[in-house]
Amino acid sequence: MDPRTEQRLIEILETDPDFYVPIKKLWLMLQAEGLPLDMDLEKFQAWLEADDRFEIEDLDDSLPGDPEEAAELERELEEMGFFGWPRVKLASREMTAEDIFAGLLRSLERMNWALRGAWETRPTGDREMEAQLLDALALGEELEREVRELIEERRQEQSEAPVSTPGLKDAQGH
């Protein structure tokens, strides 16, 4: 891989708010930036897998049903920015609890955005589908609210925690 492309790949993985970045999204980003990437997606993934600097997560996220319909849905989701697995992260990039909560919140926000879009484009007159979408919307928004509350509680706990400064003595010399 070209050194400039490799450096940009590492920069993206160091700074992306999502620790695990979809490999296809990353591959498309590098191409969109005009960087030399002389390999197809499968070779790119194999190159990442062979390099110890990267960790790959791969889940079976195949969509059920007709393969042609599933492929079409996958394309539509990717156009909206929803990429499936596999995903990659820098092995050296450590995740904190705050990072995990922030990632969960971003995922919930995207899910709720997609559910609101599904509601707006739903076929009219299908009461069962409307009820399912309303239930999903309510659950998604409730989960997002609860995660926001957890994040806020955690921030408050951290701001209230006493700060110790190693090496400094208090007013009594302790």
VMD Tcl script that builds the backbone (N, CA, C; Angstrom):
set m [mol new atoms 522]
animate dup $m
set s [atomselect $m all]
$s set {name element resname resid chain x y z} {
  {N N MET 1 A 0.851 -1.175 0.000}
  {CA C MET 1 A 0.000 0.000 0.000}
  {C C MET 1 A 0.893 1.233 0.000}
  {N N ASP 2 A 0.470 2.233 -0.725}
  {CA C ASP 2 A 1.177 3.507 -0.807}
  {C C ASP 2 A 1.318 4.100 0.602}
  {N N PRO 3 A 2.503 4.623 0.979}
  {CA C PRO 3 A 2.705 5.171 2.327}
  {C C PRO 3 A 1.723 6.294 2.693}
  {N N ARG 4 A 1.386 7.164 1.728}
  {CA C ARG 4 A 0.419 8.241 2.016}
  {C C ARG 4 A -0.954 7.659 2.340}
  {N N THR 5 A -1.350 6.650 1.599}
  {CA C THR 5 A -2.646 6.004 1.825}
  {C C THR 5 A -2.656 5.312 3.180}
  {N N GLU 6 A -1.571 4.636 3.494}
  {CA C GLU 6 A -1.466 3.948 4.774}
  {C C GLU 6 A -1.523 4.946 5.935}
  {N N GLN 7 A -0.832 6.075 5.796}
  {CA C GLN 7 A -0.848 7.099 6.841}
  {C C GLN 7 A -2.252 7.669 7.022}
  {N N ARG 8 A -2.941 7.905 5.922}
  {CA C ARG 8 A -4.305 8.446 6.008}
  {C C ARG 8 A -5.246 7.429 6.650}
  {N N LEU 9 A -5.072 6.165 6.324}
  {CA C LEU 9 A -5.858 5.094 6.925}
  {C C LEU 9 A -5.695 5.127 8.441}
  {N N ILE 10 A -4.472 5.231 8.897}
  {CA C ILE 10 A -4.203 5.262 10.336}
  {C C ILE 10 A -4.787 6.524 10.966}
  {N N GLU 11 A -4.672 7.663 10.296}
  {CA C GLU 11 A -5.264 8.909 10.808}
  {C C GLU 11 A -6.766 8.762 11.006}
  {N N ILE 12 A -7.423 8.176 10.035}
  {CA C ILE 12 A -8.879 7.998 10.134}
  {C C ILE 12 A -9.206 7.120 11.336}
  {N N LEU 13 A -8.495 6.012 11.462}
  {CA C LEU 13 A -8.780 5.089 12.558}
  {C C LEU 13 A -8.402 5.666 13.924}
  {N N GLU 14 A -7.472 6.612 13.957}
  {CA C GLU 14 A -7.109 7.270 15.223}
  {C C GLU 14 A -8.157 8.287 15.656}
  {N N THR 15 A -8.870 8.874 14.700}
  {CA C THR 15 A -9.743 10.001 15.022}
  {C C THR 15 A -11.232 9.737 14.825}
  {N N ASP 16 A -11.605 8.678 14.123}
  {CA C ASP 16 A -13.024 8.429 13.883}
  {C C ASP 16 A -13.736 8.231 15.214}
  {N N PRO 17 A -14.886 8.866 15.398}
  {CA C PRO 17 A -15.589 8.702 16.676}
  {C C PRO 17 A -16.002 7.251 16.935}
  {N N ASP 18 A -16.194 6.487 15.875}
  {CA C ASP 18 A -16.490 5.069 16.033}
  {C C ASP 18 A -15.167 4.312 16.011}
  {N N PHE 19 A -14.902 3.571 17.051}
  {CA C PHE 19 A -13.635 2.862 17.144}
  {C C PHE 19 A -13.524 1.796 16.070}
  {N N TYR 20 A -14.609 1.076 15.845}
  {CA C TYR 20 A -14.631 0.061 14.799}
  {C C TYR 20 A -15.302 0.672 13.573}
  {N N VAL 21 A -14.527 0.862 12.529}
  {CA C VAL 21 A -15.001 1.501 11.303}
  {C C VAL 21 A -15.276 0.408 10.274}
  {N N PRO 22 A -16.439 0.467 9.616}
  {CA C PRO 22 A -16.709 -0.527 8.577}
  {C C PRO 22 A -15.611 -0.500 7.510}
  {N N ILE 23 A -15.098 -1.673 7.186}
  {CA C ILE 23 A -14.004 -1.761 6.219}
  {C C ILE 23 A -14.418 -1.198 4.874}
  {N N LYS 24 A -15.631 -1.476 4.446}
  {CA C LYS 24 A -16.079 -0.962 3.151}
  {C C LYS 24 A -16.154 0.562 3.169}
  {N N LYS 25 A -16.634 1.127 4.256}
  {CA C LYS 25 A -16.707 2.590 4.378}
  {C C LYS 25 A -15.308 3.188 4.309}
  {N N LEU 26 A -14.376 2.582 5.011}
  {CA C LEU 26 A -12.989 3.052 5.019}
  {C C LEU 26 A -12.388 2.981 3.616}
  {N N TRP 27 A -12.593 1.881 2.949}
  {CA C TRP 27 A -12.097 1.668 1.583}
  {C C TRP 27 A -12.672 2.731 0.636}
  {N N LEU 28 A -13.972 3.014 0.765}
  {CA C LEU 28 A -14.609 4.036 -0.074}
  {C C LEU 28 A -14.096 5.434 0.267}
  {N N MET 29 A -13.849 5.703 1.554}
  {CA C MET 29 A -13.331 7.008 1.972}
  {C C MET 29 A -11.961 7.269 1.349}
  {N N LEU 30 A -11.090 6.279 1.408}
  {CA C LEU 30 A -9.749 6.434 0.848}
  {C C LEU 30 A -9.831 6.684 -0.657}
  {N N GLN 31 A -10.694 5.978 -1.339}
  {CA C GLN 31 A -10.870 6.181 -2.775}
  {C C GLN 31 A -11.426 7.573 -3.065}
  {N N ALA 32 A -12.411 8.005 -2.266}
  {CA C ALA 32 A -13.032 9.319 -2.479}
  {C C ALA 32 A -12.034 10.451 -2.280}
  {N N GLU 33 A -11.030 10.222 -1.432}
  {CA C GLU 33 A -9.995 11.227 -1.204}
  {C C GLU 33 A -8.928 11.201 -2.295}
  {N N GLY 34 A -9.089 10.304 -3.258}
  {CA C GLY 34 A -8.163 10.239 -4.387}
  {C C GLY 34 A -6.829 9.606 -4.059}
  {N N LEU 35 A -6.770 8.876 -2.962}
  {CA C LEU 35 A -5.514 8.238 -2.578}
  {C C LEU 35 A -5.323 6.945 -3.367}
  {N N PRO 36 A -4.083 6.624 -3.701}
  {CA C PRO 36 A -3.838 5.395 -4.460}
  {C C PRO 36 A -4.175 4.163 -3.623}
  {N N LEU 37 A -5.098 3.384 -4.104}
  {CA C LEU 37 A -5.517 2.166 -3.426}
  {C C LEU 37 A -5.649 1.099 -4.499}
  {N N ASP 38 A -4.541 0.448 -4.767}
  {CA C ASP 38 A -4.471 -0.474 -5.902}
  {C C ASP 38 A -4.936 -1.879 -5.549}
  {N N MET 39 A -6.049 -1.974 -4.803}
  {CA C MET 39 A -6.589 -3.284 -4.452}
  {C C MET 39 A -8.100 -3.191 -4.328}
  {N N ASP 40 A -8.753 -4.307 -4.604}
  {CA C ASP 40 A -10.200 -4.326 -4.439}
  {C C ASP 40 A -10.531 -4.491 -2.949}
  {N N LEU 41 A -11.803 -4.460 -2.637}
  {CA C LEU 41 A -12.237 -4.502 -1.238}
  {C C LEU 41 A -11.750 -5.766 -0.529}
  {N N GLU 42 A -11.828 -6.914 -1.188}
  {CA C GLU 42 A -11.414 -8.166 -0.555}
  {C C GLU 42 A -9.916 -8.171 -0.255}
  {N N LYS 43 A -9.102 -7.661 -1.169}
  {CA C LYS 43 A -7.654 -7.591 -0.933}
  {C C LYS 43 A -7.335 -6.587 0.170}
  {N N PHE 44 A -8.088 -5.475 0.211}
  {CA C PHE 44 A -7.918 -4.467 1.249}
  {C C PHE 44 A -8.190 -5.098 2.621}
  {N N GLN 45 A -9.279 -5.848 2.731}
  {CA C GLN 45 A -9.593 -6.512 3.992}
  {C C GLN 45 A -8.512 -7.521 4.359}
  {N N ALA 46 A -8.044 -8.295 3.396}
  {CA C ALA 46 A -6.984 -9.280 3.658}
  {C C ALA 46 A -5.705 -8.576 4.128}
  {N N TRP 47 A -5.384 -7.429 3.533}
  {CA C TRP 47 A -4.206 -6.663 3.932}
  {C C TRP 47 A -4.349 -6.211 5.390}
  {N N LEU 48 A -5.551 -5.710 5.769}
  {CA C LEU 48 A -5.789 -5.289 7.144}
  {C C LEU 48 A -5.670 -6.467 8.110}
  {N N GLU 49 A -6.247 -7.606 7.730}
  {CA C GLU 49 A -6.222 -8.787 8.590}
  {C C GLU 49 A -4.791 -9.290 8.817}
  {N N ALA 50 A -3.922 -9.111 7.851}
  {CA C ALA 50 A -2.547 -9.603 7.952}
  {C C ALA 50 A -1.647 -8.680 8.762}
  {N N ASP 51 A -2.106 -7.481 9.077}
  {CA C ASP 51 A -1.292 -6.484 9.769}
  {C C ASP 51 A -1.703 -6.433 11.246}
  {N N ASP 52 A -0.750 -6.667 12.159}
  {CA C ASP 52 A -1.024 -6.702 13.594}
  {C C ASP 52 A -1.444 -5.356 14.174}
  {N N ARG 53 A -1.291 -4.290 13.425}
  {CA C ARG 53 A -1.700 -2.967 13.935}
  {C C ARG 53 A -3.211 -2.814 13.952}
  {N N PHE 54 A -3.922 -3.739 13.300}
  {CA C PHE 54 A -5.364 -3.624 13.155}
  {C C PHE 54 A -6.080 -4.816 13.778}
  {N N GLU 55 A -7.255 -4.537 14.324}
  {CA C GLU 55 A -8.132 -5.588 14.848}
  {C C GLU 55 A -9.397 -5.601 13.992}
  {N N ILE 56 A -9.803 -6.780 13.579}
  {CA C ILE 56 A -10.988 -6.932 12.738}
  {C C ILE 56 A -12.092 -7.575 13.566}
  {N N GLU 57 A -13.270 -7.017 13.490}
  {CA C GLU 57 A -14.473 -7.613 14.077}
  {C C GLU 57 A -15.376 -7.971 12.910}
  {N N ASP 58 A -15.857 -9.198 12.899}
  {CA C ASP 58 A -16.713 -9.643 11.807}
  {C C ASP 58 A -17.892 -10.405 12.387}
  {N N LEU 59 A -19.070 -9.891 12.187}
  {CA C LEU 59 A -20.297 -10.541 12.629}
  {C C LEU 59 A -21.101 -10.916 11.402}
  {N N ASP 60 A -21.894 -11.937 11.530}
  {CA C ASP 60 A -22.779 -12.301 10.425}
  {C C ASP 60 A -23.982 -11.367 10.482}
  {N N ASP 61 A -23.982 -10.388 9.610}
  {CA C ASP 61 A -25.097 -9.440 9.566}
  {C C ASP 61 A -25.898 -9.597 8.280}
  {N N SER 62 A -25.843 -10.788 7.703}
  {CA C SER 62 A -26.563 -11.005 6.451}
  {C C SER 62 A -28.064 -10.854 6.690}
  {N N LEU 63 A -28.698 -10.233 5.747}
  {CA C LEU 63 A -30.119 -9.974 5.855}
  {C C LEU 63 A -30.908 -11.201 5.424}
  {N N PRO 64 A -32.000 -11.502 6.125}
  {CA C PRO 64 A -32.790 -12.667 5.760}
  {C C PRO 64 A -33.607 -12.405 4.490}
  {N N GLY 65 A -34.102 -13.484 3.923}
  {CA C GLY 65 A -34.987 -13.359 2.775}
  {C C GLY 65 A -34.277 -13.537 1.455}
  {N N ASP 66 A -34.929 -13.057 0.430}
  {CA C ASP 66 A -34.433 -13.174 -0.936}
  {C C ASP 66 A -33.086 -12.467 -1.070}
  {N N PRO 67 A -32.050 -13.142 -1.589}
  {CA C PRO 67 A -30.719 -12.532 -1.692}
  {C C PRO 67 A -30.696 -11.255 -2.532}
  {N N GLU 68 A -31.481 -11.200 -3.602}
  {CA C GLU 68 A -31.505 -9.989 -4.429}
  {C C GLU 68 A -32.122 -8.822 -3.667}
  {N N GLU 69 A -33.207 -9.080 -2.945}
  {CA C GLU 69 A -33.838 -8.026 -2.137}
  {C C GLU 69 A -32.904 -7.591 -1.010}
  {N N ALA 70 A -32.218 -8.555 -0.395}
  {CA C ALA 70 A -31.276 -8.235 0.680}
  {C C ALA 70 A -30.141 -7.375 0.155}
  {N N ALA 71 A -29.626 -7.699 -1.044}
  {CA C ALA 71 A -28.546 -6.908 -1.642}
  {C C ALA 71 A -29.015 -5.493 -1.947}
  {N N GLU 72 A -30.238 -5.357 -2.433}
  {CA C GLU 72 A -30.788 -4.029 -2.728}
  {C C GLU 72 A -30.943 -3.218 -1.432}
  {N N LEU 73 A -31.453 -3.850 -0.382}
  {CA C LEU 73 A -31.605 -3.168 0.904}
  {C C LEU 73 A -30.247 -2.755 1.449}
  {N N GLU 74 A -29.250 -3.626 1.312}
  {CA C GLU 74 A -27.899 -3.308 1.768}
  {C C GLU 74 A -27.354 -2.091 1.028}
  {N N ARG 75 A -27.568 -2.022 -0.277}
  {CA C ARG 75 A -27.122 -0.851 -1.056}
  {C C ARG 75 A -27.812 0.417 -0.571}
  {N N GLU 76 A -29.124 0.328 -0.325}
  {CA C GLU 76 A -29.862 1.496 0.158}
  {C C GLU 76 A -29.353 1.943 1.523}
  {N N LEU 77 A -29.091 0.992 2.402}
  {CA C LEU 77 A -28.570 1.336 3.726}
  {C C LEU 77 A -27.202 1.994 3.623}
  {N N GLU 78 A -26.344 1.478 2.747}
  {CA C GLU 78 A -25.012 2.070 2.565}
  {C C GLU 78 A -25.109 3.483 2.014}
  {N N GLU 79 A -26.071 3.734 1.123}
  {CA C GLU 79 A -26.258 5.092 0.600}
  {C C GLU 79 A -26.631 6.058 1.710}
  {N N MET 80 A -27.297 5.548 2.752}
  {CA C MET 80 A -27.676 6.380 3.897}
  {C C MET 80 A -26.579 6.423 4.957}
  {N N GLY 81 A -25.463 5.705 4.714}
  {CA C GLY 81 A -24.350 5.731 5.655}
  {C C GLY 81 A -24.333 4.591 6.651}
  {N N PHE 82 A -25.186 3.588 6.467}
  {CA C PHE 82 A -25.234 2.438 7.363}
  {C C PHE 82 A -24.484 1.281 6.708}
  {N N PHE 83 A -23.294 1.000 7.214}
  {CA C PHE 83 A -22.466 -0.070 6.674}
  {C C PHE 83 A -22.465 -1.232 7.650}
  {N N GLY 84 A -22.439 -2.423 7.100}
  {CA C GLY 84 A -22.407 -3.625 7.931}
  {C C GLY 84 A -20.994 -4.007 8.310}
  {N N TRP 85 A -20.816 -5.246 8.599}
  {CA C TRP 85 A -19.549 -5.804 9.016}
  {C C TRP 85 A -18.821 -6.351 7.814}
  {N N PRO 86 A -17.568 -6.577 7.868}
  {CA C PRO 86 A -16.629 -6.473 8.983}
  {C C PRO 86 A -16.200 -5.034 9.245}
  {N N ARG 87 A -15.626 -4.843 10.432}
  {CA C ARG 87 A -15.142 -3.534 10.860}
  {C C ARG 87 A -13.719 -3.672 11.372}
  {N N VAL 88 A -13.010 -2.541 11.402}
  {CA C VAL 88 A -11.605 -2.549 11.806}
  {C C VAL 88 A -11.347 -1.409 12.790}
  {N N LYS 89 A -10.400 -1.642 13.698}
  {CA C LYS 89 A -9.928 -0.581 14.599}
  {C C LYS 89 A -8.430 -0.723 14.757}
  {N N LEU 90 A -7.808 0.340 15.202}
  {CA C LEU 90 A -6.381 0.271 15.527}
  {C C LEU 90 A -6.227 -0.519 16.817}
  {N N ALA 91 A -5.329 -1.481 16.822}
  {CA C ALA 91 A -5.098 -2.289 18.019}
  {C C ALA 91 A -4.597 -1.418 19.174}
  {N N SER 92 A -3.871 -0.358 18.862}
  {CA C SER 92 A -3.291 0.499 19.899}
  {C C SER 92 A -4.283 1.502 20.484}
  {N N ARG 93 A -5.439 1.646 19.897}
  {CA C ARG 93 A -6.408 2.632 20.364}
  {C C ARG 93 A -7.293 2.000 21.440}
  {N N GLU 94 A -7.129 2.475 22.668}
  {CA C GLU 94 A -7.879 1.951 23.802}
  {C C GLU 94 A -9.225 2.648 23.924}
  {N N MET 95 A -10.236 1.875 24.304}
  {CA C MET 95 A -11.577 2.433 24.486}
  {C C MET 95 A -11.849 2.634 25.973}
  {N N THR 96 A -12.435 3.783 26.287}
  {CA C THR 96 A -12.858 4.061 27.661}
  {C C THR 96 A -14.370 3.858 27.751}
  {N N ALA 97 A -14.874 3.869 28.961}
  {CA C ALA 97 A -16.325 3.761 29.160}
  {C C ALA 97 A -17.034 4.919 28.468}
  {N N GLU 98 A -16.438 6.106 28.522}
  {CA C GLU 98 A -17.048 7.270 27.867}
  {C C GLU 98 A -17.136 7.063 26.355}
  {N N ASP 99 A -16.087 6.472 25.788}
  {CA C ASP 99 A -16.091 6.191 24.355}
  {C C ASP 99 A -17.217 5.222 23.992}
  {N N ILE 100 A -17.397 4.210 24.817}
  {CA C ILE 100 A -18.426 3.209 24.554}
  {C C ILE 100 A -19.811 3.832 24.661}
  {N N PHE 101 A -20.044 4.641 25.696}
  {CA C PHE 101 A -21.336 5.304 25.836}
  {C C PHE 101 A -21.595 6.250 24.659}
  {N N ALA 102 A -20.577 6.993 24.258}
  {CA C ALA 102 A -20.743 7.923 23.133}
  {C C ALA 102 A -21.051 7.158 21.842}
  {N N GLY 103 A -20.374 6.043 21.627}
  {CA C GLY 103 A -20.645 5.227 20.448}
  {C C GLY 103 A -22.042 4.651 20.474}
  {N N LEU 104 A -22.470 4.196 21.632}
  {CA C LEU 104 A -23.829 3.664 21.776}
  {C C LEU 104 A -24.856 4.753 21.488}
  {N N LEU 105 A -24.614 5.948 22.000}
  {CA C LEU 105 A -25.542 7.043 21.760}
  {C C LEU 105 A -25.605 7.398 20.272}
  {N N ARG 106 A -24.458 7.451 19.599}
  {CA C ARG 106 A -24.462 7.732 18.152}
  {C C ARG 106 A -25.246 6.672 17.390}
  {N N SER 107 A -25.060 5.411 17.777}
  {CA C SER 107 A -25.782 4.328 17.115}
  {C C SER 107 A -27.293 4.457 17.340}
  {N N LEU 108 A -27.683 4.783 18.549}
  {CA C LEU 108 A -29.109 4.953 18.837}
  {C C LEU 108 A -29.692 6.143 18.078}
  {N N GLU 109 A -28.924 7.230 17.992}
  {CA C GLU 109 A -29.397 8.399 17.233}
  {C C GLU 109 A -29.613 8.035 15.767}
  {N N ARG 110 A -28.666 7.291 15.181}
  {CA C ARG 110 A -28.807 6.873 13.777}
  {C C ARG 110 A -29.994 5.937 13.606}
  {N N MET 111 A -30.154 5.001 14.545}
  {CA C MET 111 A -31.278 4.072 14.461}
  {C C MET 111 A -32.599 4.820 14.528}
  {N N ASN 112 A -32.707 5.763 15.460}
  {CA C ASN 112 A -33.950 6.515 15.598}
  {C C ASN 112 A -34.205 7.406 14.390}
  {N N TRP 113 A -33.150 7.947 13.816}
  {CA C TRP 113 A -33.286 8.725 12.582}
  {C C TRP 113 A -33.853 7.839 11.479}
  {N N ALA 114 A -33.315 6.626 11.358}
  {CA C ALA 114 A -33.788 5.681 10.332}
  {C C ALA 114 A -35.231 5.270 10.601}
  {N N LEU 115 A -35.578 5.052 11.859}
  {CA C LEU 115 A -36.959 4.687 12.189}
  {C C LEU 115 A -37.928 5.823 11.876}
  {N N ARG 116 A -37.506 7.062 12.141}
  {CA C ARG 116 A -38.383 8.195 11.792}
  {C C ARG 116 A -38.550 8.285 10.273}
  {N N GLY 117 A -37.478 8.002 9.536}
  {CA C GLY 117 A -37.577 7.971 8.081}
  {C C GLY 117 A -38.506 6.867 7.605}
  {N N ALA 118 A -38.435 5.716 8.253}
  {CA C ALA 118 A -39.331 4.612 7.902}
  {C C ALA 118 A -40.778 5.000 8.189}
  {N N TRP 119 A -40.996 5.721 9.284}
  {CA C TRP 119 A -42.358 6.171 9.612}
  {C C TRP 119 A -42.873 7.140 8.541}
  {N N GLU 120 A -42.023 8.061 8.133}
  {CA C GLU 120 A -42.426 9.055 7.130}
  {C C GLU 120 A -42.744 8.421 5.777}
  {N N THR 121 A -42.101 7.318 5.451}
  {CA C THR 121 A -42.285 6.699 4.135}
  {C C THR 121 A -43.115 5.411 4.204}
  {N N ARG 122 A -43.744 5.170 5.340}
  {CA C ARG 122 A -44.513 3.935 5.495}
  {C C ARG 122 A -45.702 3.906 4.543}
  {N N PRO 123 A -46.116 2.726 4.142}
  {CA C PRO 123 A -47.334 2.631 3.333}
  {C C PRO 123 A -48.540 2.930 4.225}
  {N N THR 124 A -49.435 3.710 3.735}
  {CA C THR 124 A -50.606 4.066 4.539}
  {C C THR 124 A -51.614 2.932 4.516}
  {N N GLY 125 A -52.341 2.815 5.615}
  {CA C GLY 125 A -53.403 1.829 5.693}
  {C C GLY 125 A -52.983 0.487 6.267}
  {N N ASP 126 A -51.708 0.269 6.523}
  {CA C ASP 126 A -51.248 -0.995 7.097}
  {C C ASP 126 A -51.103 -0.793 8.603}
  {N N ARG 127 A -52.191 -1.053 9.317}
  {CA C ARG 127 A -52.222 -0.772 10.758}
  {C C ARG 127 A -51.190 -1.610 11.538}
  {N N GLU 128 A -50.975 -2.849 11.112}
  {CA C GLU 128 A -50.009 -3.691 11.813}
  {C C GLU 128 A -48.598 -3.120 11.682}
  {N N MET 129 A -48.226 -2.692 10.469}
  {CA C MET 129 A -46.901 -2.102 10.268}
  {C C MET 129 A -46.776 -0.792 11.038}
  {N N GLU 130 A -47.819 0.016 11.018}
  {CA C GLU 130 A -47.782 1.278 11.760}
  {C C GLU 130 A -47.586 1.018 13.246}
  {N N ALA 131 A -48.294 0.016 13.786}
  {CA C ALA 131 A -48.160 -0.306 15.211}
  {C C ALA 131 A -46.738 -0.776 15.522}
  {N N GLN 132 A -46.160 -1.607 14.647}
  {CA C GLN 132 A -44.794 -2.074 14.868}
  {C C GLN 132 A -43.799 -0.924 14.808}
  {N N LEU 133 A -43.976 -0.038 13.834}
  {CA C LEU 133 A -43.071 1.115 13.733}
  {C C LEU 133 A -43.201 2.029 14.941}
  {N N LEU 134 A -44.437 2.269 15.385}
  {CA C LEU 134 A -44.634 3.113 16.567}
  {C C LEU 134 A -43.985 2.482 17.803}
  {N N ASP 135 A -44.129 1.159 17.957}
  {CA C ASP 135 A -43.488 0.474 19.082}
  {C C ASP 135 A -41.968 0.610 18.998}
  {N N ALA 136 A -41.419 0.392 17.798}
  {CA C ALA 136 A -39.968 0.497 17.612}
  {C C ALA 136 A -39.495 1.922 17.888}
  {N N LEU 137 A -40.229 2.908 17.399}
  {CA C LEU 137 A -39.873 4.309 17.656}
  {C C LEU 137 A -39.886 4.619 19.146}
  {N N ALA 138 A -40.927 4.177 19.831}
  {CA C ALA 138 A -41.040 4.443 21.268}
  {C C ALA 138 A -39.896 3.778 22.035}
  {N N LEU 139 A -39.601 2.525 21.700}
  {CA C LEU 139 A -38.514 1.820 22.385}
  {C C LEU 139 A -37.164 2.462 22.088}
  {N N GLY 140 A -36.932 2.812 20.825}
  {CA C GLY 140 A -35.669 3.446 20.454}
  {C C GLY 140 A -35.469 4.775 21.138}
  {N N GLU 141 A -36.503 5.592 21.174}
  {CA C GLU 141 A -36.386 6.899 21.818}
  {C C GLU 141 A -36.220 6.757 23.323}
  {N N GLU 142 A -36.893 5.779 23.935}
  {CA C GLU 142 A -36.730 5.526 25.359}
  {C C GLU 142 A -35.304 5.075 25.670}
  {N N LEU 143 A -34.784 4.187 24.868}
  {CA C LEU 143 A -33.412 3.710 25.076}
  {C C LEU 143 A -32.414 4.854 24.908}
  {N N GLU 144 A -32.617 5.692 23.901}
  {CA C GLU 144 A -31.725 6.844 23.708}
  {C C GLU 144 A -31.792 7.774 24.920}
  {N N ARG 145 A -32.997 8.021 25.439}
  {CA C ARG 145 A -33.158 8.886 26.609}
  {C C ARG 145 A -32.427 8.299 27.818}
  {N N GLU 146 A -32.563 6.982 28.018}
  {CA C GLU 146 A -31.903 6.341 29.161}
  {C C GLU 146 A -30.382 6.402 29.046}
  {N N VAL 147 A -29.867 6.216 27.854}
  {CA C VAL 147 A -28.412 6.299 27.676}
  {C C VAL 147 A -27.936 7.725 27.924}
  {N N ARG 148 A -28.686 8.713 27.430}
  {CA C ARG 148 A -28.328 10.114 27.704}
  {C C ARG 148 A -28.293 10.379 29.209}
  {N N GLU 149 A -29.288 9.846 29.946}
  {CA C GLU 149 A -29.319 10.022 31.395}
  {C C GLU 149 A -28.111 9.363 32.061}
  {N N LEU 150 A -27.751 8.168 31.615}
  {CA C LEU 150 A -26.572 7.490 32.168}
  {C C LEU 150 A -25.306 8.302 31.932}
  {N N ILE 151 A -25.180 8.849 30.737}
  {CA C ILE 151 A -24.002 9.665 30.416}
  {C C ILE 151 A -23.964 10.888 31.316}
  {N N GLU 152 A -25.107 11.535 31.490}
  {CA C GLU 152 A -25.161 12.725 32.333}
  {C C GLU 152 A -24.852 12.377 33.793}
  {N N GLU 153 A -25.393 11.276 34.297}
  {CA C GLU 153 A -25.098 10.839 35.665}
  {C C GLU 153 A -23.604 10.589 35.839}
  {N N ARG 154 A -23.007 9.953 34.845}
  {CA C ARG 154 A -21.571 9.657 34.898}
  {C C ARG 154 A -20.757 10.950 34.910}
  {N N ARG 155 A -21.159 11.916 34.095}
  {CA C ARG 155 A -20.455 13.215 34.087}
  {C C ARG 155 A -20.554 13.896 35.436}
  {N N GLN 156 A -21.746 13.868 36.029}
  {CA C GLN 156 A -21.934 14.505 37.334}
  {C C GLN 156 A -21.099 13.814 38.405}
  {N N GLU 157 A -21.072 12.476 38.370}
  {CA C GLU 157 A -20.264 11.738 39.342}
  {C C GLU 157 A -18.786 12.099 39.203}
  {N N GLN 158 A -18.326 12.220 37.973}
  {CA C GLN 158 A -16.920 12.539 37.751}
  {C C GLN 158 A -16.596 13.974 38.149}
  {N N SER 159 A -17.541 14.886 37.948}
  {CA C SER 159 A -17.271 16.278 38.312}
  {C C SER 159 A -17.333 16.472 39.817}
  {N N GLU 160 A -18.044 15.598 40.518}
  {CA C GLU 160 A -18.152 15.695 41.973}
  {C C GLU 160 A -17.048 14.939 42.686}
  {N N ALA 161 A -16.346 14.064 41.986}
  {CA C ALA 161 A -15.285 13.263 42.611}
  {C C ALA 161 A -14.141 14.172 43.024}
  {N N PRO 162 A -13.587 13.944 44.220}
  {CA C PRO 162 A -12.447 14.760 44.650}
  {C C PRO 162 A -11.247 14.505 43.738}
  {N N VAL 163 A -10.559 15.575 43.470}
  {CA C VAL 163 A -9.372 15.492 42.619}
  {C C VAL 163 A -8.160 15.403 43.516}
  {N N SER 164 A -7.389 14.344 43.337}
  {CA C SER 164 A -6.165 14.226 44.130}
  {C C SER 164 A -4.990 14.603 43.242}
  {N N THR 165 A -4.073 15.309 43.829}
  {CA C THR 165 A -2.884 15.720 43.105}
  {C C THR 165 A -1.685 15.074 43.762}
  {N N PRO 166 A -1.167 13.999 43.179}
  {CA C PRO 166 A -0.017 13.316 43.778}
  {C C PRO 166 A 1.155 14.269 43.959}
  {N N GLY 167 A 1.802 14.121 45.101}
  {CA C GLY 167 A 2.995 14.917 45.345}
  {C C GLY 167 A 2.719 16.244 46.043}
  {N N LEU 168 A 1.462 16.683 46.101}
  {CA C LEU 168 A 1.146 17.928 46.792}
  {C C LEU 168 A 0.551 17.603 48.163}
  {N N LYS 169 A 0.905 18.400 49.139}
  {CA C LYS 169 A 0.387 18.197 50.478}
  {C C LYS 169 A -0.760 19.146 50.721}
  {N N ASP 170 A -1.698 18.702 51.565}
  {CA C ASP 170 A -2.809 19.588 51.884}
  {C C ASP 170 A -2.336 20.640 52.886}
  {N N ALA 171 A -3.249 21.462 53.356}
  {CA C ALA 171 A -2.891 22.574 54.213}
  {C C ALA 171 A -2.287 22.107 55.546}
  {N N GLN 172 A -2.567 20.845 55.952}
  {CA C GLN 172 A -2.032 20.340 57.206}
  {C C GLN 172 A -0.731 19.570 57.009}
  {N N GLY 173 A -0.225 19.539 55.794}
  {CA C GLY 173 A 1.049 18.880 55.540}
  {C C GLY 173 A 0.940 17.392 55.242}
  {N N HIS 174 A -0.260 16.890 55.008}
  {CA C HIS 174 A -0.462 15.445 54.738}
  {C C HIS 174 A -0.286 15.131 53.283}
}
mol reanalyze $m
mol bondsrecalc $m
mol representation Tube
mol addrep $m
